[in-house]
Amino acid sequence: MSEVAVKAQSDIRHSSRAMRRTVTIGSIILVLIGTVLLYMLMQATNNRDLYERNYALLFSINVAVASLLLLAIVWVAYRLLIRLRQGRFGSRLLVKLAAIFALVGFAPGLLIYVVSYQFVSRSIETWFDVKVEGALEAGLNLGRATLDTLSNEFTLKVRAVAPQLNEPGEGTTGPQLEKMVDQLGASDIAIWSSNGTLLITGGQTRIQLNPDKPTSSQFRTARTERFVTWIDGLEDAVPADTTTNARIRVMVPLAPSGIGLNPEPRFLLVSKALPRTLVANALAVDAANREYQERALAREGLKRMYIGTLTLSLFLAVFGAVLLAVVLGNQLARPLLLLAEGVSQVAAGDLTPKLAMQGKDELGGLTRSFATMTAQLADARQAVENSMSQVDAARANLQTILDNLTAGVIVLNEKGELLSSNPGATRILKVQLAEHQGHALADVTGLEQFGQSVQAQFVDFLSARQEHEADHWQQTFELGGSNAPIHSPFDRSLTLVARGAELPGNSRLLVFDDISEIVSAQRAQAWGEVARRLAHEIKNPLTPIQLSAERLEIKLTGKLEAAEQLILNKSVKTIVDQVDAMKRLVNEFRDYARLPAAELKPVDLNALVQDVAHLYETESVHVPVQLELDEKCPAVRGDAQQLRQVIHNLLQNAQDASETAGASSAAARAIVVRTLWQEAKGRVRLSVLDQGTGFADAILKRAFEPYVTTKLKGTGLGLAVVKKIADEHGSRVDIANRMVDGAIAGAQVSLSLPVVNS
């Protein structure tokens, strides 16, 4: 077994041990929580004082435990949901098991919860009867009515006896107050001044050092209302205390004492002790009512405590059921999950060694068989990958060869539609063939004739292949000639040699190469040979012919009549002129055929252009030559004599074209000779621009071939000589029409010459 598989088996064992530890710890926590819940319930039921003192703590513990259990349930549900969304095998089984076990634990628990909730709510409510609460309220009202009755009766008595102290001629004395105490049944009596000074006392007040003084508000009320009554000492009384000092106190105003402008007002304060039995009963009823109300308020907390404990028990049951479902479901689904994970990996292309269960049951044997099958698949795939890598390498080599071939390679289907091509085909045909993939070659703009001819060649080849037993066809095609369409992508005549063959799957291979340069070279060589022979065969008889004609003119001059003499002179002149024309033609043939090899040396192109242009300043004043020379141009590598001939030929052609245009002004016929230093390319560009009629499309594509010309006079060797010299200098010659506002405004011929250091 590989190290990966051994490590995986070790991970499974560690995972199993971790699961067992988790289950054990969870079980212990559940038991502890259940014990705490039972203890809390027992204490809250049997010890009300303990419950009331620790209600907040118990409630906080309930909320904390319930929150933890709820979080645990949510976490388990979240993990199951994640497994289900990931589509892992066994997720649905685990969810079903968890739902079944949770339902088994939740349904009975919910039933018990509802019944217990109703029982607790109704039981606690029965502890607080409405009749008891009404009786306590009636007792409180009775006590208050009794105290009010006693206070009113005592007030009436005090107000009735108070005028006796206001009668004239009688002073207020201690015996008089004692008599009034007995008359009223009071416990003490006192007369106070308005400023709070005790004037005279009677009863128990006489033995008190600091009797209770009425408040200023009580003085004001007595003065305004003519009496004030209150009960004193009832708030501090205790129901079980028999020494209570609760009493009724009444204060009424008396007539002022003394004679004067501002006699001092006086107030009579009389106190009477309340019956101790009445006070004790009133206090007992008040204490009972207060305790009843406190417990009535606490019944909601008690209900919350019981209901919270029941809710916590329900959470505990559901959590235990879900945990049990997860544990048992994991034990049942673990081999299937392991197998499903391996199947998923194999489906995704992962054939690494798979895990296997060590059990002796059928599921364990299935995992081991699957691991063995995966290993065999991995070996087979490795062999296939090795073969494919070799195929890919061969394909890459073939593609590299195709990309670097100078020949064009095109693969077509049986309908002539383009399947693939190499860069050589794009370069030769000057069309981005990749953009036309899937289209017929005959539908490509500019290649209609070529595509149709190729398709016809394939049809003829396939129809006659069995007869001739040939494996390919070969044909030469001319593209871009004088019969080419206007939208042709070729700026010159193109000669292709093409070979076609059939590929497997009804595909067709087309291989072609541009032999235009070879044909041009062969044609130039042939013309050179013709020119050499013509120069040799024609030039020799020309001189005797000219000499013979001149000798005849000399011999016969003066011996003929005037008319005959005129005919003689005209005939001799015609012979001499035609011989001279033949000599010039022969010389041009000789120059083209015997053009020597270029001796490349540093040449100042600007100076050379100025020297040649100087010759045209006097000879052709009606066609001026304008120079636009770049002063930054470095020296070029060239043959000064041959470059001089190039400039001369181009200027001569430009003059002839400008004269043919028939412009009225010299400026409209001017020729421009321009040099430009192209630093990025390391070359100097020489351009000659005329303002003639330009070239026809057919002439543009064959302008550099010998004897191709638009002039009535001339051999058409001028541009051919320029092309030959340019080739000797490693230069490229470009010819194009100058366009101004969409119309032809002349022609431009340009050469790009390498500099000395390039």
WOGINOR-V737956 format. One record per pair of residues at least 24 apart in sequence whose ideal C-beta (glycine too) atoms are under 8 Angstrom apart, sorted by the first residue. I is the first residue (numbers start at 1). GAP is how many residues later the second one is. If there is no record, write none. Layout:
i=(I;I)
gap=(GAP;GAP)
//
This chain:
i=(1;2;4;4;5;5;5;5;5;8;8;9;9;9;12;19;19;23;23;26;30;30;30;33;33;33;33;34;36;36;37;37;37;37;37;40;41;41;44;44;44;44;51;51;52;55;55;55;58;59;59;59;59;62;62;62;62;63;65;66;66;66;66;69;69;69;69;70;72;73;73;73;73;76;76;76;76;77;80;88;88;88;89;89;89;89;89;89;89;90;90;90;90;90;93;93;93;93;94;94;94;94;94;97;97;97;97;97;98;98;98;98;99;100;101;101;101;101;101;102;102;102;102;104;105;105;105;105;105;106;106;106;106;109;109;109;109;110;113;113;113;113;116;116;117;117;120;120;120;120;121;121;124;124;124;124;125;127;128;128;128;128;132;133;133;136;136;136;136;137;139;139;139;140;140;140;142;143;143;143;143;143;146;146;147;147;147;147;150;150;151;151;151;151;152;154;154;154;154;154;154;155;155;155;157;158;158;158;158;158;158;159;159;159;159;162;162;162;165;165;165;165;166;166;172;172;173;174;174;174;174;177;177;177;178;178;180;184;184;185;186;186;186;187;187;187;187;188;188;189;189;189;189;190;190;191;191;191;191;191;192;192;192;192;192;193;193;193;193;194;194;194;194;194;194;199;203;205;214;214;214;218;219;219;222;222;222;222;223;223;226;226;227;227;231;232;234;234;234;234;237;237;238;239;239;239;239;242;242;244;244;244;245;246;246;246;247;247;247;247;248;248;335;335;335;335;335;336;338;339;339;339;339;342;342;342;342;343;346;346;351;351;351;351;352;353;406;407;407;407;408;408;408;408;409;409;409;410;410;410;410;410;411;411;411;411;411;412;412;412;412;412;412;413;413;413;414;414;414;415;416;416;416;416;416;416;416;417;418;419;425;428;428;428;428;428;429;429;430;430;431;445;445;446;446;446;446;446;448;449;450;450;450;453;454;454;454;457;457;458;458;458;461;461;462;465;471;472;472;472;473;473;473;474;474;474;475;476;477;480;481;481;481;482;482;482;484;484;486;490;491;491;492;492;492;492;492;493;493;493;495;520;520;523;523;524;524;524;527;527;527;527;527;528;528;529;530;531;531;531;531;531;532;532;532;532;534;534;535;535;535;535;535;538;538;539;539;539;542;542;542;542;545;545;546;546;546;546;549;549;549;550;585;588;588;589;589;591;591;592;592;592;592;592;595;595;595;595;595;597;598;598;598;598;598;598;599;600;600;600;600;601;601;601;601;602;602;602;602;603;603;603;603;603;603;603;604;605;605;605;605;605;605;605;605;605;606;606;606;606;608;608;608;608;609;609;609;609;611;612;612;612;612;613;613;616;616;620;621;622;622;622;623;623;623;623;623;623;623;623;624;624;624;624;624;625;625;625;625;626;626;626;626;627;627;627;628;628;628;628;629;629;629;630;630;630;630;630;632;633;633;633;633;634;634;634;634;634;635;635;636;636;636;636;636;637;637;637;637;637;637;638;638;639;639;639;642;642;642;643;643;645;645;646;646;646;646;646;647;647;647;649;649;649;649;650;650;650;650;651;652;653;653;653;653;654;654;654;654;654;655;656;656;656;657;657;657;657;657;657;658;658;658;658;660;660;660;661;661;661;661;663;678;681;682;682;682;682;683;683;683;683;683;684;684;684;685;685;685;685;686;686;686;686;687;687;687;687;688;688;688;689;689;689;689;690;690;690;691;691;692;692;693;693;694;694;694;694;694;694;695;695;695;700;700;700;703;704;704;719;722;722;726;729;729;730)
gap=(352;351;348;349;348;349;350;351;366;345;347;346;347;349;343;308;311;300;304;297;286;289;290;32;36;279;283;282;25;29;28;272;275;276;279;269;265;268;258;261;262;265;251;254;246;243;246;250;247;242;245;246;249;243;246;247;250;245;247;242;245;246;249;243;246;247;250;245;247;242;245;246;249;243;246;247;250;245;246;249;252;253;247;248;250;251;252;254;255;239;243;246;247;250;236;239;240;243;231;232;235;236;239;228;229;231;232;235;224;227;228;231;226;225;220;221;223;224;227;216;219;220;223;217;212;213;215;216;217;208;211;212;215;204;205;208;209;204;197;198;200;201;190;194;190;193;183;186;187;190;182;186;175;178;179;182;174;172;164;167;168;171;160;159;163;149;152;153;156;152;146;149;150;145;146;149;143;135;138;139;142;143;132;136;84;127;131;135;98;124;78;80;97;99;77;30;75;94;96;116;118;72;74;95;27;26;69;92;94;110;112;67;68;91;93;90;92;106;26;89;90;103;88;89;27;28;27;26;27;28;32;24;25;26;24;25;90;86;88;87;84;85;86;60;84;85;86;82;83;79;80;81;82;78;79;63;75;76;77;78;27;59;74;75;77;71;72;73;74;25;29;70;71;72;73;67;68;66;37;53;55;33;32;48;29;30;31;45;30;42;26;27;24;25;43;39;40;45;48;49;42;46;45;41;44;45;48;34;38;32;35;36;28;27;28;33;24;25;26;27;24;26;24;28;29;31;32;27;29;24;27;28;31;25;28;29;32;27;28;31;24;26;27;30;26;25;107;104;105;106;102;103;104;105;100;101;102;31;99;100;101;102;92;96;97;98;99;29;42;46;95;96;98;93;94;95;92;93;94;25;24;25;26;35;38;39;42;24;26;88;87;66;68;84;85;86;50;60;59;60;58;42;44;39;41;42;43;44;37;30;27;29;46;24;44;46;56;41;43;42;44;50;39;41;40;37;30;27;28;29;26;27;28;24;25;26;25;39;35;221;217;220;221;216;219;220;213;217;211;211;209;210;24;208;209;210;212;208;209;212;24;184;185;182;183;182;196;200;65;66;179;180;193;64;65;64;59;57;58;59;61;62;57;58;61;62;52;55;51;52;54;55;58;44;48;44;47;51;37;40;41;44;30;34;29;30;33;34;26;27;30;26;130;127;129;126;128;126;130;114;125;128;129;132;47;126;129;130;133;131;40;41;44;127;130;131;40;37;38;39;129;36;37;38;39;33;34;35;154;32;33;34;35;36;37;40;31;28;30;31;33;38;70;79;81;148;24;25;27;69;32;35;36;39;38;64;66;77;33;32;35;36;39;38;60;35;39;35;45;37;44;47;31;32;35;36;43;46;47;48;42;43;45;46;47;26;45;46;48;44;45;46;47;45;46;47;44;45;46;47;44;45;46;44;45;46;47;54;45;42;43;44;51;43;50;121;122;123;120;121;48;117;118;119;120;92;116;117;118;119;121;91;115;86;89;90;83;86;87;82;86;76;80;75;76;79;80;105;26;39;41;69;70;72;73;38;68;72;99;37;66;37;65;66;96;34;35;36;38;93;35;36;55;58;33;35;36;37;89;90;32;33;34;88;32;33;51;30;31;32;85;28;74;71;72;73;75;76;69;70;71;72;75;68;69;71;65;66;67;68;64;65;66;67;61;62;63;64;60;61;62;49;57;58;59;56;57;58;54;55;54;55;51;53;43;44;50;51;52;53;40;42;52;35;36;37;32;29;31;30;27;29;25;24;25;24)
//
